Amino acid sequence: GGALAGDATWRTIMLVVMAVLGALVLVALIVTLGNANRERDRALKLQAHSYDVMILARTLSATIARSEASLGRYVISADKRLGQIYYDEWRLAGSQIDRLDPLTWDDSAQGRAVTRLRGSYHQRGEELSLTALSTSYGKNNQALARYYQAREAESLTQIDRTLDEIINRERGELQARSAIAVQTVNRSSRIAGVLAVFGVLIVLGSIALGWLTLRAVHDRTTARAEADTERERAVELQTAVESATSELRAQEGKLRQIQKMEAVGQLTGGIAHDFNNMLAVVLGGLELARRNVATDPLSTARHIDNATDGANRAAALTRRLLAFSREESLRPEPIRAGGLVGGMSELLDRTLGDAIS
């Protein structure tokens, strides 16, 4: 009983421990996957941010190029519509630079690059404005000279260099962020794999413990059934023993009665002689009394007393035999052991013979 209780307690503790470990593994797995998803979303967001910066920078470069090309055609043809296109494209480029500010506020180096870009943009705008004004006033030769001179200006080189710097830096940031995202996902995957292995081990342990529990329950049920069977056998055996004991006692009583009757048979030889003597005394006394009843009353009375005494002795002997063989109901009464043994002396003398004193 104590061993079974100890095993049950141990299994209960192990089940609780496995349940806690399973819950911890599940929580850790959820947290790990949550972190991986957050890092992935953050990486995707940063990648999208970097792509926005690079696309906007390249769009800005294309806008400036279209603006300057429109200005060149305007200088050659003096078509005011081309001049308006130049002006609109250049103003669009300015708005695109303004859009770079909120995209690069978290990166100080990119912020400084955008500031330099804006300075070069304004300087370049002043140079191109002089060319456009010369064209507007009909000074085409002067405008054309200024246009070609502006093509070699440092401001244009600075704009191109700054845009390349912004794009290259953002590309580097993109690669670094992608590498970090990959590392984070790989780390999360490894952690999730380890947790999955722990989870599988816990499941296998739970299955093994459940099997042990079922086996223990089966063994306990079998032991209880065997105990019940043994108890029933013990009850049946006890009943059989009681029945056999009762039968044995009855047979023992019968055996004692038979032994007593055998003893009575053994006593018969010695008792018959005494009984004949007692009858002889009775008959002799009665015969003598009959003869002397008329002539000697005193002698007649004496002979009758002798006959009566012999008859009483015979009756006492008969009662003893009946009591011994249980053919006569007993009357329990207090006795004196010495007198009882002394009264049995004649019976014992006849039974044992003269060889025993």
C-alpha positions as CSV (number, residue, x, y, z in Angstrom):
1,G,0.0,0.0,0.0
2,G,2.8,2.5,0.9
3,A,4.7,1.6,-2.2
4,L,1.7,2.1,-4.4
5,A,0.9,5.4,-2.7
6,G,4.5,6.5,-3.3
7,D,4.4,5.6,-6.9
8,A,1.1,7.4,-7.4
9,T,2.6,10.5,-5.7
10,W,5.7,10.3,-7.9
11,R,3.6,10.0,-11.1
12,T,1.5,12.9,-10.0
13,I,4.5,15.1,-9.5
14,M,6.0,14.1,-12.8
15,L,2.7,14.9,-14.6
16,V,2.6,18.3,-13.0
17,V,6.3,19.0,-13.9
18,M,5.7,17.9,-17.5
19,A,2.5,20.0,-17.7
20,V,4.5,23.0,-16.4
21,L,7.4,22.3,-18.8
22,G,4.9,21.9,-21.7
23,A,3.3,25.2,-20.8
24,L,6.7,26.9,-20.6
25,V,7.8,25.4,-23.9
26,L,4.5,26.5,-25.5
27,V,4.9,30.1,-24.1
28,A,8.5,30.2,-25.2
29,L,7.6,29.0,-28.7
30,I,4.8,31.6,-28.9
31,V,7.2,34.3,-27.7
32,T,9.9,33.2,-30.1
33,L,7.6,33.1,-33.1
34,G,6.1,36.4,-32.1
35,N,9.6,38.0,-31.9
36,A,10.5,36.4,-35.3
37,N,7.3,37.8,-36.8
38,R,8.0,41.2,-35.3
39,E,11.6,41.2,-36.5
40,R,10.5,40.1,-40.0
41,D,7.8,42.8,-40.1
42,R,10.4,45.4,-39.0
43,A,12.9,44.1,-41.5
44,L,10.3,44.3,-44.3
45,K,9.3,47.8,-43.2
46,L,12.9,48.9,-43.2
47,Q,13.5,47.3,-46.5
48,A,10.4,49.1,-47.9
49,H,11.8,52.3,-46.4
50,S,15.1,51.8,-48.1
51,Y,13.5,51.0,-51.4
52,D,11.4,54.2,-51.1
53,V,14.5,56.3,-50.5
54,M,16.4,54.7,-53.4
55,I,13.4,54.9,-55.8
56,L,12.8,58.6,-54.8
57,A,16.5,59.4,-55.3
58,R,16.6,57.8,-58.7
59,T,13.3,59.5,-59.6
60,L,14.8,62.8,-58.4
61,S,17.8,62.3,-60.7
62,A,15.5,61.5,-63.6
63,T,13.4,64.6,-62.9
64,I,16.4,66.8,-62.9
65,A,17.6,65.2,-66.1
66,R,14.3,65.8,-67.8
67,S,14.2,69.4,-66.5
68,E,17.6,70.2,-67.9
69,A,16.8,68.4,-71.2
70,S,13.6,70.5,-71.5
71,L,15.7,73.6,-70.8
72,G,18.2,72.7,-73.6
73,R,15.4,72.2,-76.1
74,Y,13.9,75.5,-74.9
75,V,17.2,77.3,-75.5
76,I,17.5,75.9,-79.1
77,S,13.8,76.3,-80.1
78,A,12.7,79.2,-77.9
79,D,9.4,77.3,-77.5
80,K,7.8,78.7,-74.4
81,R,5.9,75.4,-73.9
82,L,9.3,73.7,-73.4
83,G,10.3,76.4,-71.0
84,Q,7.2,75.7,-68.9
85,I,8.0,72.0,-68.9
86,Y,11.5,72.8,-67.7
87,Y,10.1,75.0,-64.9
88,D,7.5,72.4,-63.8
89,E,10.0,69.6,-63.8
90,W,12.5,71.6,-61.8
91,R,9.9,72.6,-59.3
92,L,8.8,68.9,-59.1
93,A,12.5,68.0,-58.3
94,G,12.3,70.5,-55.4
95,S,9.2,68.8,-54.0
96,Q,10.9,65.4,-54.3
97,I,13.9,66.7,-52.3
98,D,11.4,67.8,-49.7
99,R,9.9,64.3,-49.6
100,L,13.4,62.9,-48.8
101,D,13.4,64.8,-45.5
102,P,10.9,62.6,-43.6
103,L,12.3,59.5,-45.1
104,T,15.8,60.2,-43.8
105,W,15.2,61.9,-40.5
106,D,16.3,58.7,-38.5
107,D,19.7,58.6,-40.3
108,S,21.9,61.6,-39.5
109,A,24.3,60.9,-42.4
110,Q,21.5,60.7,-44.9
111,G,20.0,63.8,-43.4
112,R,23.3,65.7,-44.0
113,A,23.4,64.4,-47.5
114,V,19.9,65.6,-48.2
115,T,20.9,69.1,-46.8
116,R,23.9,69.2,-49.2
117,L,21.6,68.0,-52.0
118,R,19.2,70.9,-51.3
119,G,22.0,73.4,-51.4
120,S,23.3,72.0,-54.7
121,Y,19.8,72.0,-56.0
122,H,19.3,75.7,-55.2
123,Q,22.7,76.6,-56.7
124,R,21.9,74.6,-59.8
125,G,18.6,76.3,-60.1
126,E,20.1,79.8,-60.1
127,E,22.5,78.7,-62.9
128,L,19.7,77.3,-65.0
129,S,17.5,80.3,-64.3
130,L,20.0,82.6,-65.9
131,T,20.0,80.4,-69.0
132,A,16.2,80.4,-69.1
133,L,16.0,84.3,-68.7
134,S,18.5,84.8,-71.5
135,T,16.3,82.6,-73.8
136,S,13.2,84.5,-72.6
137,Y,14.8,87.8,-73.6
138,G,15.8,86.5,-77.0
139,K,19.5,86.2,-76.3
140,N,19.7,82.7,-77.7
141,N,23.5,82.7,-78.3
142,Q,24.2,83.9,-74.8
143,A,21.6,81.4,-73.4
144,L,23.2,78.5,-75.4
145,A,26.7,79.4,-74.1
146,R,25.4,79.5,-70.6
147,Y,23.6,76.2,-71.0
148,Y,26.8,74.4,-72.2
149,Q,28.7,76.1,-69.4
150,A,26.1,74.9,-66.9
151,R,26.5,71.4,-68.2
152,E,30.1,71.4,-66.8
153,A,29.2,73.2,-63.5
154,E,30.2,71.7,-60.1
155,S,26.6,72.0,-58.9
156,L,25.5,69.3,-61.3
157,T,28.4,67.1,-60.4
158,Q,27.6,67.6,-56.7
159,I,23.9,66.7,-57.2
160,D,24.8,63.5,-59.0
161,R,27.5,62.6,-56.5
162,T,25.1,63.3,-53.5
163,L,22.3,61.3,-55.1
164,D,24.7,58.4,-55.7
165,E,25.9,58.7,-52.1
166,I,22.3,58.6,-50.8
167,I,21.5,55.6,-53.0
168,N,24.7,53.7,-52.1
169,R,24.3,54.3,-48.4
170,E,20.7,53.2,-48.5
171,R,21.7,50.1,-50.4
172,G,24.3,49.3,-47.7
173,E,21.6,49.9,-45.0
174,L,19.3,47.6,-46.9
175,Q,21.9,44.8,-47.1
176,A,22.8,45.2,-43.4
177,R,19.1,45.2,-42.4
178,S,18.5,42.2,-44.6
179,A,21.4,40.4,-43.0
180,I,20.2,41.2,-39.5
181,A,16.7,40.1,-40.5
182,V,18.1,36.8,-41.8
183,Q,20.2,36.3,-38.7
184,T,17.2,37.0,-36.5
185,V,15.0,34.6,-38.5
186,N,17.7,31.9,-38.4
187,R,18.1,32.4,-34.6
188,S,14.4,32.2,-34.1
189,S,14.2,29.1,-36.3
190,R,17.0,27.4,-34.2
191,I,15.3,28.4,-31.0
192,A,12.0,27.1,-32.3
193,G,13.6,23.9,-33.4
194,V,15.1,23.4,-29.9
195,L,11.8,24.1,-28.3
196,A,10.1,21.8,-30.8
197,V,12.5,19.0,-29.8
198,F,11.8,19.7,-26.1
199,G,8.1,19.6,-26.9
200,V,8.5,16.3,-28.6
201,L,10.5,14.9,-25.7
202,I,7.8,16.2,-23.3
203,V,5.1,14.6,-25.4
204,L,7.0,11.3,-25.5
205,G,7.6,11.5,-21.7
206,S,3.9,12.2,-21.1
207,I,3.1,9.2,-23.3
208,A,5.5,7.0,-21.4
209,L,4.3,8.3,-18.1
210,G,0.7,7.7,-19.2
211,W,1.6,4.2,-20.2
212,L,3.2,3.6,-16.8
213,T,0.1,5.1,-15.1
214,L,-2.2,2.8,-17.1
215,R,0.0,-0.2,-16.3
216,A,0.0,0.8,-12.6
217,V,-3.7,1.1,-12.6
218,H,-4.0,-2.3,-14.3
219,D,-1.6,-3.8,-11.8
220,R,-3.5,-2.3,-8.9
221,T,-6.8,-3.5,-10.4
222,T,-5.3,-7.0,-10.8
223,A,-3.9,-7.0,-7.3
224,R,-7.3,-5.8,-5.9
225,A,-9.1,-8.6,-7.9
226,E,-6.6,-11.1,-6.7
227,A,-7.0,-9.9,-3.1
228,D,-10.8,-10.1,-3.4
229,T,-10.4,-13.7,-4.8
230,E,-8.1,-14.6,-2.0
231,R,-10.5,-13.1,0.5
232,E,-13.4,-15.1,-1.0
233,R,-11.2,-18.2,-0.9
234,A,-10.3,-17.5,2.7
235,V,-14.0,-17.1,3.5
236,E,-14.8,-20.3,1.7
237,L,-11.9,-22.1,3.4
238,Q,-13.1,-20.8,6.8
239,T,-16.6,-22.0,6.1
240,A,-15.3,-25.4,5.0
241,V,-13.1,-25.6,8.1
242,E,-16.0,-24.7,10.3
243,S,-18.2,-27.3,8.6
244,A,-15.4,-29.9,8.8
245,T,-14.9,-29.0,12.5
246,S,-18.6,-29.4,13.2
247,E,-18.6,-32.8,11.4
248,L,-15.4,-33.8,13.2
249,R,-16.9,-32.9,16.5
250,A,-20.1,-34.9,15.7
251,Q,-17.9,-37.9,14.6
252,E,-15.8,-37.4,17.7
253,G,-18.9,-37.6,19.9
254,K,-20.0,-40.7,18.1
255,L,-16.5,-42.2,18.6
256,R,-16.6,-41.4,22.3
257,Q,-20.0,-43.0,22.6
258,I,-18.7,-46.1,20.7
259,Q,-15.6,-46.2,23.0
260,K,-17.9,-45.9,26.0
261,M,-20.0,-48.8,24.7
262,E,-16.8,-50.8,24.1
263,A,-15.8,-50.0,27.7
264,V,-19.2,-51.1,28.9
265,G,-18.7,-54.3,27.0
266,Q,-15.4,-54.8,28.7
267,L,-17.0,-54.1,32.0
268,T,-19.8,-56.5,31.4
269,G,-17.7,-59.6,32.3
270,G,-16.8,-58.3,35.7
271,I,-20.2,-56.6,36.4
272,A,-22.2,-59.7,35.5
273,H,-20.6,-61.7,38.4
274,D,-21.4,-58.9,40.8
275,F,-24.9,-58.6,39.5
276,N,-25.4,-62.4,39.9
277,N,-24.1,-62.1,43.5
278,M,-26.5,-59.2,44.1
279,L,-29.4,-61.2,42.7
280,A,-28.4,-64.2,44.7
281,V,-28.5,-62.1,47.8
282,V,-31.9,-60.8,46.9
283,L,-33.3,-64.2,45.9
284,G,-31.7,-65.9,48.9
285,G,-32.9,-63.3,51.4
286,L,-36.5,-63.5,49.9
287,E,-36.4,-67.3,50.1
288,L,-35.2,-67.3,53.7
289,A,-37.8,-64.7,54.6
290,R,-40.6,-66.7,53.0
291,R,-39.5,-69.8,55.0
292,N,-39.3,-68.0,58.3
293,V,-42.2,-65.6,57.8
294,A,-44.4,-67.8,59.9
295,T,-42.0,-69.0,62.6
296,D,-39.5,-66.2,63.1
297,P,-40.6,-62.7,62.3
298,L,-37.4,-61.1,63.4
299,S,-35.3,-63.4,61.1
300,T,-37.7,-62.7,58.3
301,A,-37.3,-59.0,58.6
302,R,-33.5,-59.3,58.6
303,H,-33.6,-61.4,55.5
304,I,-35.9,-58.9,53.8
305,D,-33.4,-56.1,54.7
306,N,-30.6,-58.1,53.2
307,A,-32.6,-58.6,50.0
308,T,-33.5,-54.9,49.9
309,D,-29.9,-53.9,50.3
310,G,-28.8,-56.2,47.4
311,A,-31.5,-54.8,45.2
312,N,-30.4,-51.2,46.0
313,R,-26.9,-52.1,45.2
314,A,-28.0,-53.6,41.8
315,A,-30.0,-50.5,41.1
316,A,-27.0,-48.2,41.9
317,L,-24.8,-50.3,39.6
318,T,-27.4,-50.0,36.8
319,R,-27.5,-46.2,37.2
320,R,-23.8,-46.0,37.0
321,L,-23.8,-48.0,33.8
322,L,-26.5,-45.9,32.3
323,A,-24.8,-42.6,33.3
324,F,-21.5,-43.9,31.7
325,S,-23.2,-44.8,28.4
326,R,-25.3,-41.5,28.5
327,E,-28.5,-43.4,28.1
328,E,-29.8,-41.7,31.2
329,S,-30.0,-38.0,31.6
330,L,-27.6,-36.5,34.0
331,R,-28.5,-34.6,37.1
332,P,-25.6,-32.2,37.9
333,E,-25.1,-31.9,41.6
334,P,-22.1,-31.2,43.9
335,I,-20.2,-34.4,45.0
336,R,-17.4,-35.3,47.2
337,A,-14.6,-36.7,45.0
338,G,-13.3,-39.1,47.8
339,G,-16.7,-40.7,48.3
340,L,-17.2,-41.0,44.5
341,V,-13.9,-42.8,44.0
342,G,-14.5,-45.0,47.1
343,G,-17.9,-46.0,45.8
344,M,-16.4,-47.1,42.5
345,S,-13.9,-49.4,44.2
346,E,-15.9,-52.5,43.8
347,L,-16.6,-51.7,40.1
348,L,-12.9,-51.0,39.5
349,D,-11.8,-54.2,41.4
350,R,-13.9,-56.3,39.1
351,T,-12.8,-54.5,36.0
352,L,-9.0,-54.3,36.7
353,G,-8.6,-57.7,38.3
354,D,-6.5,-58.9,41.2
355,A,-3.2,-58.0,39.4
356,I,-3.6,-54.3,40.0
357,S,-3.9,-52.7,43.5
